[in-house]
Amino acid sequence: MKSTAVIYKSKYGSTKKYAEWIGGELECDVLENSSVSADTLKKYDTIIYGGGLFAGGVNGFNLITKNFDAVRDKNLILFTVGLADPNDSENTEHIKGGIKKAVSPELYEKLKIFHFRGGIDYSNLGIVHKAMMAMLVKTMKSKDTSELRDEDKLMLETYGQKVDFTDRNSIKPLVEFVKSI
C-alpha cells in the first residue's frame, strides 16, 4: 500500500479514537494535528484527516486548506465526528454544506468525505460548548414535540449525561476505500 497517514484533531476524544482505529486497520502513521507541518504532509501519498464538527467547520482542517498546494496531488480523505447521526441524510447534507462553504471548490471536489458519530460528556465541555448546548436544548424544548426529530428527542433525554455513540464498525467503508486506492 502507498504511504498513508491519519491526521486528527480531537477536542474531547472521539476523533482520536476513530483515528487510532483507522490507523490500526490500515497499519499506517497516526499523527496529532499539532505535530504536522507542510513538509510532513508531503511525505504521504494518502492523507486521511479527522476532525470534530464545531460551529459548521471541521476542527483543525485549516491544516489542509492552508497547505493545499502541498497536498493537491495526494489522495485526500476527510472524516468528521459529531453528535449528529450520519445515517440521517439531512444531517450529512448539512455537514457537507458546511464543508463546501469552508473550502475551495477544487479542494471540495478532491475530498472523499466520511461521517462518524461521536459522543459527549457534558461534565468535560468547555464553557462555550456548554453554553451552545444549553441554547440548543432550550430551543428544542420550546418546540412542539411533534416538530422534533428522533435525534432531537434523544438529545433532550440524554442532556447533561455522558453518551458515547462511537462505533468501530462504522470505519469499514473508509478503510475499504483507502485499501482500494
C-alpha positions in Angstrom: 0.0 0.0 0.0 1.1 3.5 -0.7 2.3 5.6 2.3 -0.7 6.7 4.4 -1.2 8.9 7.4 -4.2 9.6 9.6 -4.0 13.1 11.0 -6.5 14.2 13.5 -7.5 17.0 15.9 -9.7 15.9 18.8 -11.1 18.1 21.5 -13.0 15.5 23.6 -11.6 12.2 22.5 -14.0 10.7 19.9 -12.0 11.8 16.9 -8.8 10.5 18.4 -10.5 7.1 19.0 -11.6 6.9 15.3 -8.1 8.0 14.1 -6.5 5.2 16.1 -9.0 2.6 14.9 -8.4 3.6 11.3 -4.6 3.8 11.7 -4.7 0.3 13.3 -6.8 -1.2 10.5 -4.5 0.4 7.8 -1.3 -0.1 9.7 -0.3 3.5 9.0 1.0 6.5 10.8 -1.4 8.3 13.1 -0.4 11.9 13.9 -2.0 14.6 16.0 -2.6 17.8 14.0 -0.3 20.0 16.1 2.7 17.8 15.2 2.2 18.1 11.4 3.8 20.5 9.0 3.5 21.0 5.3 6.8 19.0 5.0 5.2 16.2 6.9 2.2 16.2 4.6 4.4 15.9 1.5 5.8 12.5 2.7 2.4 10.7 2.2 0.5 9.6 -0.8 -2.8 9.3 1.1 -3.8 11.7 3.8 -6.8 10.9 6.0 -7.8 13.9 8.1 -10.2 13.6 11.0 -11.8 16.4 13.0 -14.8 17.1 15.2 -17.6 19.3 13.9 -17.8 22.6 15.6 -19.9 25.6 14.5 -20.2 24.4 10.9 -16.5 23.7 10.5 -14.1 20.8 11.0 -11.7 21.1 13.9 -8.2 21.8 12.6 -8.9 21.2 8.9 -7.2 24.5 8.2 -4.0 22.4 8.2 -5.1 21.0 4.9 -6.7 24.1 3.5 -3.6 26.3 4.2 -1.3 23.6 2.7 -3.5 22.6 -0.2 -0.7 23.4 -2.7 1.5 20.8 -0.9 -1.2 18.1 -1.0 -3.2 18.8 -4.2 -1.7 15.7 -5.8 -2.4 13.4 -2.8 -5.4 11.2 -2.1 -7.4 13.3 0.4 -9.9 11.7 2.7 -11.8 13.6 5.4 -13.7 12.1 8.3 -15.9 14.2 10.5 -17.0 13.3 14.0 -20.1 14.8 15.7 -23.2 14.1 17.6 -25.5 14.1 14.6 -26.5 10.7 13.3 -24.6 10.2 10.0 -27.3 7.7 8.9 -29.7 10.6 8.5 -29.2 12.1 5.1 -30.4 15.5 6.3 -27.5 15.6 8.8 -24.9 14.6 6.2 -26.2 17.1 3.7 -25.9 19.8 6.3 -22.3 18.7 7.2 -21.3 18.6 3.5 -22.8 22.1 3.0 -20.7 23.5 5.9 -17.6 21.9 4.5 -18.4 23.2 1.0 -18.6 26.7 2.3 -15.3 26.4 4.3 -13.0 25.1 1.5 -12.2 26.0 -2.1 -14.3 24.2 -4.8 -11.1 22.5 -6.0 -10.4 21.0 -2.6 -14.0 20.0 -2.0 -14.1 18.1 -5.3 -10.9 16.3 -4.4 -12.1 15.2 -0.9 -13.7 11.8 -0.2 -15.8 12.5 2.9 -17.0 10.1 5.6 -19.0 10.9 8.7 -18.9 9.2 12.1 -20.9 9.7 15.3 -19.0 10.7 18.4 -20.1 11.2 22.0 -20.4 13.8 24.6 -19.6 14.1 28.3 -21.3 17.3 29.5 -19.0 17.4 32.6 -15.9 17.8 30.3 -17.3 20.5 28.0 -15.7 23.9 28.0 -17.8 26.9 28.9 -18.5 27.9 25.3 -19.7 24.4 24.3 -21.8 24.1 27.5 -23.5 27.4 26.6 -24.0 26.4 23.0 -25.6 23.1 24.1 -27.8 24.8 26.7 -29.1 27.2 24.0 -29.7 24.3 21.6 -31.7 22.4 24.3 -33.6 25.5 25.2 -34.6 25.9 21.6 -35.7 22.3 21.3 -37.7 22.4 24.5 -39.6 25.4 23.1 -40.8 23.4 20.1 -43.9 21.2 20.0 -42.9 17.6 20.5 -44.3 16.7 17.1 -41.8 19.0 15.4 -38.8 17.2 17.0 -36.9 14.6 15.1 -35.9 11.4 16.9 -32.4 12.6 17.2 -33.6 15.8 19.0 -35.7 13.8 21.4 -32.6 11.6 22.2 -30.6 14.7 22.8 -33.2 16.0 25.3 -33.3 12.7 27.0 -29.6 12.5 27.4 -28.8 16.2 28.1 -26.3 16.6 30.9 -25.2 12.9 30.7 -22.3 11.1 29.2 -23.2 9.4 26.0 -20.9 7.5 23.5 -22.1 6.8 20.0 -18.7 5.8 18.7 -18.8 2.6 16.6 -15.7 0.9 15.4 -17.7 -0.9 12.6 -18.5 2.5 11.0 -14.9 2.9 9.8 -15.2 0.0 7.4 -16.3 2.0 4.4 -13.4 4.4 4.8 -10.8 1.6 5.4 -12.1 -0.3 2.3 -12.0 2.9 0.2 -8.3 3.6 1.2 -7.3 0.0 0.5 -8.9 0.2 -2.9 -6.7 3.3 -3.9 
